[in-house]
């Protein structure tokens, strides 16, 4: 029995997956969702489209679970936790929980700007780390004199952070 004013957001899963397909041209390999999204209807809809849905199956848990399924479940949970953590950070440090605009368009803009700032903050930390690595000895962690900057180490840091692609010898998209 539904009470007046109750709302279940699980109905938005199909819409969001279809937006993904519209953007990228194909369905995602998997969706990582909260329990509220793991309805029978959503599971069947995803199964028809070849989309893996994270989390345990409905009903009684099976007695024997293969090692591969355990690894996949752990991997899915780690991925989802990272996303949830980013939302928590956006709420705590970047005031995402204080969005109280009246119009939906303004709310969407405010949320988009918050995540833009979150991403810029991460990028700034990466650049600062790379800049400071110019002045440290990578073996001992001690500061070194500027004429002896370790360019190979710094170039390798840029490569590891995917700021440059050494195979094409050109700048690539920042992750």
C-alpha positions as CSV (number, residue, x, y, z in Angstrom):
1,X,0.0,0.0,0.0
2,X,1.5,3.3,-1.1
3,X,1.2,6.3,1.2
4,X,0.5,9.7,-0.1
5,X,3.8,11.4,-1.0
6,X,6.0,8.3,-1.0
7,X,8.4,8.1,-3.8
8,X,10.7,5.3,-4.9
9,X,13.6,6.4,-7.2
10,X,14.2,2.9,-8.6
11,X,11.9,3.8,-11.5
12,X,14.7,6.1,-12.8
13,X,17.1,3.3,-13.6
14,X,15.8,2.5,-17.1
15,X,15.8,6.2,-18.0
16,X,19.4,6.7,-16.8
17,X,20.6,3.6,-18.7
18,X,18.8,4.8,-21.8
19,X,20.5,8.2,-21.5
20,X,23.8,6.4,-21.3
21,X,23.1,4.5,-24.5
22,X,22.0,7.7,-26.2
23,X,25.3,9.4,-25.1
24,X,27.7,6.5,-25.9
25,X,25.8,4.5,-28.5
26,X,25.7,1.2,-26.4
27,X,24.5,-0.1,-23.1
28,X,26.9,-0.2,-20.2
29,X,28.5,-3.6,-19.3
30,X,27.2,-3.2,-15.7
31,X,25.3,-0.9,-13.4
32,X,26.3,-0.4,-9.8
33,X,23.3,0.4,-7.7
34,X,21.8,0.6,-4.2
35,X,19.4,-2.1,-3.0
36,X,16.4,0.0,-3.8
37,X,17.2,-0.3,-7.5
38,X,17.5,-4.1,-7.4
39,X,13.9,-4.8,-8.1
40,X,12.7,-7.8,-10.1
41,X,11.6,-5.5,-12.9
42,X,14.9,-3.7,-13.1
43,X,16.9,-6.9,-13.0
44,X,14.8,-8.4,-15.8
45,X,15.1,-5.2,-17.9
46,X,18.9,-5.2,-17.5
47,X,19.2,-8.9,-18.2
48,X,17.2,-8.5,-21.5
49,X,19.8,-5.9,-22.6
50,X,22.9,-7.9,-21.4
51,X,23.6,-5.5,-18.5
52,X,25.1,-6.9,-15.3
53,X,23.5,-5.4,-12.2
54,X,25.6,-5.2,-9.1
55,X,24.7,-6.8,-5.8
56,X,23.3,-10.2,-4.7
57,X,20.4,-11.8,-6.6
58,X,16.9,-11.7,-5.2
59,X,15.7,-14.5,-3.0
60,X,17.7,-17.0,-0.8
61,X,21.4,-16.7,-1.2
62,X,23.0,-19.7,-3.0
63,X,25.0,-22.3,-1.0
64,X,27.9,-22.5,-3.4
65,X,29.2,-19.3,-4.9
66,X,32.1,-19.6,-7.4
67,X,35.4,-17.8,-6.7
68,X,34.9,-15.8,-9.9
69,X,31.5,-14.5,-8.8
70,X,33.0,-13.5,-5.4
71,X,35.7,-11.5,-7.1
72,X,33.2,-9.8,-9.4
73,X,30.9,-8.9,-6.5
74,X,33.9,-7.6,-4.5
75,X,35.1,-5.5,-7.5
76,X,31.6,-4.1,-8.1
77,X,31.3,-3.2,-4.4
78,X,34.7,-1.4,-4.4
79,X,33.7,0.5,-7.5
80,X,30.3,1.6,-6.0
81,X,32.0,2.5,-2.7
82,X,34.4,4.9,-4.5
83,X,31.5,6.6,-6.2
84,X,29.5,6.9,-2.9
85,X,32.7,8.3,-1.2
86,X,33.0,11.0,-3.9
87,X,29.3,12.0,-3.2
88,X,30.1,12.1,0.5
89,X,33.2,14.3,-0.2
90,X,31.1,16.6,-2.4
91,X,28.5,16.9,0.5
92,X,31.1,17.5,3.2
93,X,33.8,19.6,1.6
94,X,31.9,21.2,-1.3
95,X,28.5,21.9,0.2
96,X,26.5,19.6,-2.2
97,X,24.1,18.9,0.7
98,X,23.2,22.7,0.8
99,X,21.7,22.9,-2.6
100,X,18.3,24.5,-2.0
101,X,17.4,26.2,-5.2
102,X,13.8,26.5,-6.3
103,X,13.9,25.7,-10.0
104,X,15.0,22.3,-11.2
105,X,17.3,23.9,-13.9
106,X,19.1,25.9,-11.2
107,X,19.5,22.8,-9.0
108,X,21.0,20.9,-11.9
109,X,23.4,23.8,-12.6
110,X,24.4,24.1,-9.0
111,X,25.1,20.3,-8.8
112,X,27.1,20.4,-12.1
113,X,29.2,23.3,-10.8
114,X,29.9,21.4,-7.5
115,X,31.2,18.4,-9.4
116,X,33.2,20.6,-11.7
117,X,34.9,22.1,-8.6
118,X,35.5,18.6,-7.2
119,X,37.2,17.5,-10.4
120,X,39.2,20.8,-10.7
121,X,40.3,20.3,-7.1
122,X,41.6,16.8,-7.9
123,X,43.4,18.0,-11.0
124,X,45.0,20.8,-9.0
125,X,46.3,18.3,-6.4
126,X,47.7,16.2,-9.2
127,X,49.5,19.1,-10.8
128,X,50.8,20.3,-7.4
129,X,52.1,16.8,-6.7
130,X,53.9,16.7,-10.1
131,X,55.3,20.1,-9.6
132,X,56.7,19.2,-6.2
133,X,58.1,16.0,-7.6
134,X,60.4,18.1,-9.8
135,X,62.2,19.1,-6.6
136,X,62.5,15.8,-4.8
137,X,64.9,12.9,-5.2
138,X,62.6,9.9,-6.0
139,X,64.8,7.4,-4.1
140,X,65.2,9.2,-0.8
141,X,62.4,11.7,-0.9
142,X,64.8,14.5,-0.1
143,X,64.7,17.9,-1.7
144,X,67.2,18.4,-4.5
145,X,68.7,21.5,-6.1
146,X,66.8,22.8,-9.1
147,X,69.6,22.2,-11.6
148,X,69.3,18.5,-10.9
149,X,65.6,18.1,-11.6
150,X,64.8,14.5,-12.4
151,X,62.9,15.0,-15.7
152,X,62.6,11.2,-16.3
153,X,60.8,10.7,-13.0
154,X,58.5,13.7,-13.6
155,X,57.7,12.5,-17.1
156,X,56.9,9.1,-15.8
157,X,54.5,10.7,-13.2
158,X,52.7,12.5,-16.0
159,X,52.4,9.2,-17.8
160,X,51.1,7.3,-14.8
161,X,48.4,10.0,-14.1
162,X,47.4,9.8,-17.8
163,X,48.1,13.4,-18.4
164,X,50.3,12.5,-21.4
165,X,50.4,9.5,-23.6
166,X,54.0,8.5,-24.4
167,X,53.0,6.1,-27.2
168,X,51.7,9.0,-29.3
169,X,54.0,11.6,-27.8
170,X,51.1,14.0,-27.4
171,X,48.8,15.3,-24.6
172,X,45.8,13.1,-24.1
173,X,42.5,13.6,-22.3
174,X,42.8,14.1,-18.5
175,X,41.2,11.2,-16.6
